[in-house]
Amino acid sequence: MRLFLLIFVLLSLSISCFGQGKIDGFYKGKKKGVVVLGGGFEDSKKYLAGEKKLDLERSTYYASIFTAYGITDNLDVHLSTPYISSNNQSNLQDLSAFLKYRFLRFNSNFGTFEISTAAGFSTPLSDYAIGGLNDIGQQATILETRVLLHFTSKSFWFATLQSGFSLKFEEVPNSVPVTLKVGRATSAWYYDVYYDYQHSFGGINYRGTPAPQNFREFGVDFHKAGGTLYKPFSSDLGAYVSISYTFAGRNTFLGAAYGLGVSYQINSD
């Protein structure tokens, strides 16, 4: 099975409101990689001020370029850069970079089990504004760690569980992310469903105290569910569509998000 089928990785767009974990459980292979051009739309109808639901709407669009490359068979590098437009605010958001290393892999009668670790960072690429509900980020530099447990069955079903710690600077509360993804990858199609969660430690709430508020100090939690469908058209080219829905949390918009994009396989052999 060609690993390029798994390069959907649109999740890696580094945008918390669109992503489904910043990395996946698959590896590209030595000197192989992918470039993904994606875009999407988030249609938010409600906002949670703390945990109180408000009738505040927001329309957000994004475009992104994502690249992943296999330095070795067990070491990948991921880079992504998004551009976000939220009503009257538009700019580049945050550059994200990750190294992912697979240190354990073993086969059984059921399939293949793998354990990986990853570390990376994200940092603002522009001086985008903060101080309103149309903000495209919190202007924070973040150090990220992840542990990934990945299983692939002999019939190409897979499951990936990942979590870690996000150490944030510039007054932004630290957080713990958790993502569970289940799907299937064959030579003709890739599809998955996932659940994405973030818990922030402390922080203040929108329209809480103190006032005036520092939007960098907001603690942002969310519960999100979604799915991805990817279709390869050749050994080099493919396309995906995705949908997700944020249904609960704290200091976050609620609603659906839609994405699509194209991918191109890189082979340096």
Secondary structure, DSSP 4 states (H G I P E B T S, - for coil): --GGGGTT-GGGG--TTT-S-SS-S----TTEEEEEEEEEEEEEEEEEETTEEE---EEEEEEEEEEEEEEETTEEEEEEEEEEEETTEEEE-EEEEEEEEEEEEEE-SSEEEEEEEEEEEEEESS----SSTT-S-----EEEEEEEEEEEETTSEEEEEEEEEEEE-TTPPPEEEEEEEEEEE-SS-EEEEEEEEEEE-S-B-TT-SSSS--GGGB--EEEEEEEEEEEESSSSEEEEEEEEEEEEEESEEEEEEEEEEEEEEEE--
